[in-house]
Amino acid sequence: MKFEDLLVWKRSARLCAEVFQAFSQSREFGFKDQITRSALSIASNIAEGYERDSDRDRVKFLSYAKGSCAELRAQIYIGMEIGYISRTVGQRWAAETREISKMLYALMSKMRR
């Protein structure tokens, strides 16, 4: 299977694009850089893991993606608190990161068997 075929990769890439678009005009470089890098890291680590030769390596990169998912969610909460992200958008993004995290966990569990 190619990473492009994975629903979890498609959802994470879509979320990443939304985050990038939302902050495209932002002049707050520190926060913008950090949140976009976290979002990009999710899809990128899924892709990198799927190009590895062993399930053990794949699981390691899926774990990195899962960690980046939590990092992004933390930044979303902070972004809502400081007014950089609207509550409506932030809650939707946070819910999506929770779903992506669950999907990654299920995929990792399957590979570990």
N, CA, C and O of each residue as an XYZ file, in Angstrom:
452
protein
N       0.842     -1.183      0.000
C       0.000      0.000      0.000
C       0.887      1.246      0.000
O       1.913      1.282      0.678
N       0.493      2.251     -0.750
C       1.201      3.524     -0.785
C       0.613      4.453      0.272
O      -0.568      4.356      0.607
N       1.434      5.342      0.786
C       0.930      6.263      1.815
C      -0.189      7.135      1.271
O      -1.077      7.542      2.020
N      -0.157      7.428     -0.025
C      -1.196      8.257     -0.639
C      -2.582      7.614     -0.577
O      -3.598      8.297     -0.700
N      -2.613      6.296     -0.384
C      -3.878      5.566     -0.308
C      -4.472      5.545      1.101
O      -5.633      5.176      1.279
N      -3.693      5.933      2.085
C      -4.143      5.881      3.476
C      -5.074      7.046      3.799
O      -4.744      8.204      3.542
N      -6.229      6.735      4.359
C      -7.173      7.777      4.762
C      -6.549      8.689      5.811
O      -6.780      9.898      5.793
N      -5.763      8.127      6.723
C      -5.139      8.937      7.771
C      -4.165      9.951      7.163
O      -4.061     11.074      7.656
N      -3.454      9.569      6.103
C      -2.556     10.517      5.443
C      -3.366     11.602      4.734
O      -3.027     12.783      4.814
N      -4.426     11.209      4.048
C      -5.262     12.185      3.344
C      -5.848     13.211      4.312
O      -5.858     14.408      4.027
N      -6.331     12.736      5.450
C      -6.920     13.646      6.443
C      -5.869     14.558      7.051
O      -6.120     15.743      7.270
N      -4.693     14.010      7.323
C      -3.640     14.845      7.909
C      -3.118     15.864      6.898
O      -2.792     16.991      7.272
N      -3.038     15.488      5.645
C      -2.603     16.440      4.608
C      -3.637     17.549      4.433
O      -3.280     18.713      4.250
N      -4.906     17.190      4.488
C      -5.978     18.189      4.373
C      -5.938     19.161      5.552
O      -6.072     20.372      5.371
N      -5.751     18.620      6.765
C      -5.653     19.471      7.948
C      -4.449     20.399      7.837
O      -4.541     21.583      8.161
N      -3.337     19.869      7.386
C      -2.129     20.672      7.205
C      -2.398     21.833      6.243
O      -2.014     22.972      6.511
N      -3.046     21.541      5.145
C      -3.361     22.593      4.172
C      -4.253     23.663      4.793
O      -4.064     24.852      4.535
N      -5.211     23.258      5.600
C      -6.094     24.221      6.270
C      -5.311     25.122      7.219
O      -5.534     26.332      7.261
N      -4.395     24.529      7.978
C      -3.590     25.308      8.921
C      -2.717     26.302      8.154
O      -2.639     27.475      8.519
N      -2.068     25.832      7.099
C      -1.229     26.725      6.295
C      -2.052     27.868      5.714
O      -1.621     29.021      5.750
N      -3.221     27.564      5.182
C      -4.068     28.613      4.603
C      -4.521     29.610      5.665
O      -4.546     30.816      5.418
N      -4.875     29.113      6.831
C      -5.355     29.988      7.903
C      -4.276     30.963      8.367
O      -4.587     32.082      8.775
N      -3.022     30.551      8.308
C      -1.936     31.401      8.794
C      -1.116     32.034      7.677
O      -0.065     32.620      7.939
N      -1.578     31.925      6.443
C      -0.801     32.445      5.311
C      -0.547     33.949      5.407
O       0.487     34.429      4.943
N      -1.463     34.685      5.993
C      -1.314     36.139      6.106
C      -0.807     36.591      7.473
O      -0.627     37.786      7.706
N      -0.581     35.652      8.365
C      -0.166     35.994      9.725
C       1.246     36.581      9.741
O       2.140     36.113      9.036
N       1.419     37.600     10.551
C       2.740     38.211     10.721
C       3.403     37.779     12.025
O       4.514     38.204     12.341
N       2.713     36.937     12.770
C       3.254     36.412     14.028
C       4.119     35.205     13.674
O       3.650     34.067     13.696
N       5.381     35.463     13.351
C       6.245     34.430     12.796
C       6.443     33.239     13.723
O       6.370     32.097     13.268
N       6.690     33.467     15.008
C       6.991     32.364     15.921
C       5.869     31.352     16.004
O       6.092     30.154     15.832
N       4.665     31.829     16.267
C       3.526     30.922     16.391
C       3.199     30.283     15.039
O       2.962     29.078     14.960
N       3.187     31.084     13.992
C       2.887     30.582     12.645
C       3.860     29.470     12.253
O       3.448     28.422     11.756
N       5.153     29.706     12.479
C       6.162     28.712     12.123
C       5.949     27.413     12.896
O       6.007     26.325     12.323
N       5.703     27.531     14.187
C       5.571     26.345     15.021
C       4.325     25.530     14.670
O       4.404     24.307     14.552
N       3.186     26.186     14.504
C       1.947     25.447     14.247
C       1.946     24.827     12.852
O       1.434     23.723     12.663
N       2.518     25.530     11.877
C       2.551     24.951     10.533
C       3.545     23.796     10.456
O       3.313     22.825      9.736
N       4.639     23.895     11.187
C       5.614     22.792     11.195
C       5.020     21.549     11.858
O       5.244     20.431     11.395
N       4.274     21.739     12.928
C       3.628     20.597     13.587
C       2.634     19.923     12.651
O       2.602     18.697     12.537
N       1.828     20.735     11.989
C       0.834     20.185     11.054
C       1.511     19.442      9.912
O       1.080     18.351      9.536
N       2.558     20.022      9.365
C       3.281     19.401      8.252
C       3.956     18.103      8.677
O       4.066     17.167      7.886
N       4.402     18.051      9.914
C       5.107     16.886     10.424
C       4.228     15.639     10.477
O       4.728     14.526     10.314
N       2.951     15.808     10.697
C       2.052     14.642     10.787
C       2.040     13.893      9.462
O       2.385     12.713      9.407
N       1.645     14.577      8.404
C       1.564     13.938      7.084
C       2.938     13.479      6.600
O       3.062     12.420      5.985
N       3.965     14.277      6.879
C       5.316     13.941      6.422
C       5.839     12.672      7.079
O       6.458     11.843      6.413
N       5.599     12.508      8.377
C       6.080     11.304      9.058
C       5.311     10.060      8.637
O       5.877      8.968      8.588
N       4.035     10.215      8.333
C       3.277      9.070      7.805
C       3.888      8.643      6.475
O       4.116      7.456      6.242
N       4.149      9.606      5.611
C       4.731      9.303      4.296
C       6.107      8.665      4.443
O       6.398      7.652      3.806
N       6.940      9.251      5.272
C       8.290      8.711      5.446
C       8.252      7.293      6.002
O       8.996      6.425      5.547
N       7.390      7.060      6.979
C       7.275      5.726      7.545
C       6.853      4.690      6.527
O       7.349      3.563      6.537
N       5.949      5.063      5.658
C       5.456      4.104      4.674
C       6.465      3.794      3.581
O       6.280      2.840      2.825
N       7.509      4.568      3.487
C       8.575      4.271      2.532
C       9.683      3.437      3.165
O      10.632      3.051      2.482
N       9.575      3.160      4.443
C      10.566      2.335      5.140
C      10.336      0.862      4.816
O       9.269      0.464      4.350
N      11.371      0.071      5.077
C      11.339     -1.335      4.680
C      10.717     -2.281      5.697
O      10.341     -3.398      5.343
N      10.602     -1.861      6.944
C      10.093     -2.794      7.950
C       8.920     -2.179      8.706
O       8.794     -0.959      8.815
N       8.074     -3.055      9.222
C       6.962     -2.582     10.048
C       7.467     -1.868     11.294
O       6.845     -0.915     11.760
N       8.585     -2.322     11.829
C       9.153     -1.676     13.012
C       9.478     -0.209     12.715
O       9.159      0.673     13.512
N      10.108      0.047     11.578
C      10.418      1.427     11.189
C       9.144      2.213     10.892
O       9.042      3.391     11.237
N       8.186      1.569     10.262
C       6.916      2.245      9.961
C       6.236      2.698     11.252
O       5.759      3.829     11.354
N       6.200      1.799     12.229
C       5.573      2.127     13.517
C       6.296      3.292     14.183
O       5.654      4.161     14.772
N       7.619      3.318     14.096
C       8.385      4.407     14.701
C       7.964      5.759     14.103
O       7.766      6.727     14.838
N       7.830      5.823     12.783
C       7.452      7.085     12.154
C       5.980      7.427     12.370
O       5.623      8.602     12.456
N       5.134      6.420     12.457
C       3.734      6.681     12.796
C       3.638      7.227     14.222
O       2.781      8.060     14.519
N       4.519      6.752     15.094
C       4.568      7.268     16.458
C       5.001      8.736     16.467
O       4.458      9.538     17.226
N       5.964      9.082     15.636
C       6.361     10.496     15.509
C       5.177     11.332     15.038
O       4.934     12.427     15.546
N       4.442     10.801     14.059
C       3.267     11.519     13.542
C       2.236     11.715     14.650
O       1.631     12.781     14.768
N       2.043     10.681     15.456
C       1.084     10.771     16.563
C       1.525     11.831     17.575
O       0.696     12.577     18.098
N       2.824     11.896     17.847
C       3.354     12.923     18.737
C       3.153     14.319     18.164
O       2.817     15.249     18.897
N       3.354     14.469     16.866
C       3.133     15.761     16.215
C       1.665     16.153     16.255
O       1.328     17.336     16.304
N       0.804     15.159     16.233
C      -0.642     15.397     16.344
C      -0.963     16.028     17.700
O      -1.733     16.985     17.780
N      -0.375     15.494     18.747
C      -0.583     16.058     20.088
C       0.023     17.453     20.185
O      -0.562     18.341     20.806
N       1.175     17.649     19.585
C       1.816     18.965     19.579
C       0.923     19.985     18.880
O       0.726     21.091     19.384
N       0.392     19.621     17.740
C      -0.506     20.510     17.009
C      -1.749     20.830     17.841
O      -2.185     21.980     17.895
N      -2.313     19.819     18.481
C      -3.512     20.049     19.294
C      -3.219     21.028     20.433
O      -4.033     21.906     20.720
N      -2.067     20.884     21.080
C      -1.686     21.814     22.144
C      -1.579     23.238     21.602
O      -2.017     24.189     22.251
N      -1.005     23.380     20.431
C      -0.855     24.705     19.827
C      -2.204     25.286     19.405
O      -2.406     26.499     19.457
N      -3.110     24.429     18.993
C      -4.466     24.881     18.661
C      -5.136     25.460     19.897
O      -5.738     26.532     19.834
N      -5.035     24.751     21.029
C      -5.639     25.249     22.263
C      -5.040     26.597     22.664
O      -5.762     27.512     23.061
N      -3.733     26.709     22.558
C      -3.074     27.970     22.888
C      -3.503     29.065     21.909
O      -3.767     30.201     22.304
N      -3.565     28.704     20.627
C      -3.997     29.661     19.612
C      -5.400     30.181     19.857
O      -5.676     31.357     19.620
N      -6.286     29.324     20.328
C      -7.642     29.766     20.667
C      -7.605     30.700     21.871
O      -8.303     31.713     21.909
N      -6.791     30.349     22.839
C      -6.716     31.134     24.080
C      -6.191     32.548     23.823
O      -6.643     33.500     24.459
N      -5.258     32.689     22.912
C      -4.671     34.010     22.652
C      -5.338     34.739     21.487
O      -4.928     35.838     21.114
N      -6.365     34.117     20.922
C      -7.143     34.788     19.888
C      -6.616     34.670     18.472
O      -7.082     35.381     17.582
N      -5.651     33.783     18.243
C      -5.138     33.577     16.886
C      -6.018     32.628     16.080
O      -6.002     32.651     14.849
N      -6.782     31.796     16.777
C      -7.645     30.805     16.131
C      -9.034     30.951     16.738
O      -9.183     30.994     17.959
N     -10.052     31.027     15.880
C     -11.418     31.134     16.399
C     -11.798     29.840     17.109
O     -11.275     28.772     16.791
N     -12.698     29.940     18.057
C     -13.154     28.754     18.805
C     -13.736     27.704     17.866
O     -13.455     26.514     18.011
N     -14.539     28.139     16.911
C     -15.180     27.199     15.979
C     -14.137     26.409     15.188
O     -14.196     25.181     15.123
N     -13.202     27.109     14.602
C     -12.156     26.451     13.809
C     -11.272     25.604     14.722
O     -10.963     24.456     14.401
N     -10.870     26.164     15.847
C      -9.990     25.448     16.764
C     -10.598     24.153     17.276
O      -9.914     23.133     17.358
N     -11.876     24.186     17.619
C     -12.532     22.975     18.099
C     -12.615     21.920     16.999
O     -12.459     20.728     17.262
N     -12.860     22.362     15.775
C     -12.914     21.422     14.646
C     -11.539     20.816     14.391
O     -11.420     19.608     14.183
N     -10.503     21.646     14.407
C      -9.145     21.141     14.207
C      -8.725     20.210     15.341
O      -8.110     19.174     15.091
N      -9.045     20.563     16.566
C      -8.684     19.709     17.703
C      -9.377     18.350     17.586
O      -8.759     17.315     17.836
N     -10.639     18.350     17.214
C     -11.364     17.085     17.031
C     -10.715     16.251     15.923
O     -10.604     15.031     16.043
N     -10.294     16.908     14.859
C      -9.648     16.190     13.754
C      -8.313     15.598     14.208
O      -7.975     14.481     13.816
N      -7.552     16.321     15.024
C      -6.293     15.749     15.517
C      -6.547     14.540     16.412
O      -5.772     13.583     16.393
N      -7.619     14.573     17.192
C      -7.950     13.401     18.022
C      -8.301     12.204     17.147
O      -7.886     11.081     17.435
N      -9.060     12.437     16.085
C      -9.427     11.343     15.172
C      -8.202     10.793     14.448
O      -8.046      9.578     14.325
N      -7.344     11.670     13.976
C      -6.116     11.237     13.294
C      -5.257     10.429     14.260
O      -4.698      9.400     13.879
N      -5.149     10.877     15.490
C      -4.371     10.159     16.497
C      -4.923      8.752     16.731
O      -4.159      7.792     16.838
N      -6.239      8.632     16.808
C      -6.863      7.308     16.966
C      -6.563      6.413     15.762
O      -6.284      5.224     15.917
N      -6.623      6.991     14.575
C      -6.340      6.218     13.360
C      -4.890      5.751     13.349
O      -4.605      4.614     12.975
N      -3.980      6.621     13.757
C      -2.565      6.251     13.810
C      -2.340      5.135     14.824
O      -1.595      4.192     14.557
N      -2.981      5.241     15.984
C      -2.847      4.207     17.011
C      -3.332      2.858     16.472
O      -2.673      1.837     16.670
N      -4.466      2.854     15.800
C      -5.006      1.605     15.251
C      -4.060      1.015     14.210
O      -3.847     -0.197     14.179
N      -3.499      1.859     13.367
C      -2.571      1.401     12.336
C      -1.298      0.847     12.973
O      -0.782     -0.184     12.543
N      -0.801      1.527     13.988
C       0.385      1.049     14.693
C       0.120     -0.296     15.374
O       0.962     -1.193     15.327
N      -1.030     -0.432     15.997
C      -1.382     -1.685     16.667
C      -1.453     -2.832     15.679
O      -1.007     -3.941     15.973
N      -2.006     -2.570     14.524
C      -2.114     -3.599     13.486
C      -0.720     -4.041     13.029
O      -0.483     -5.231     12.822
N       0.185     -3.103     12.875
C       1.546     -3.418     12.412
C       2.356     -4.159     13.471
O       3.248     -4.941     13.144
N       2.047     -3.915     14.718
C       2.794     -4.550     15.815
C       2.433     -6.024     15.955
O       3.197     -6.795     16.536
N       1.275     -6.425     15.430
C       0.835     -7.824     15.559
C       1.591     -8.735     14.644
O       1.343     -9.940     14.630
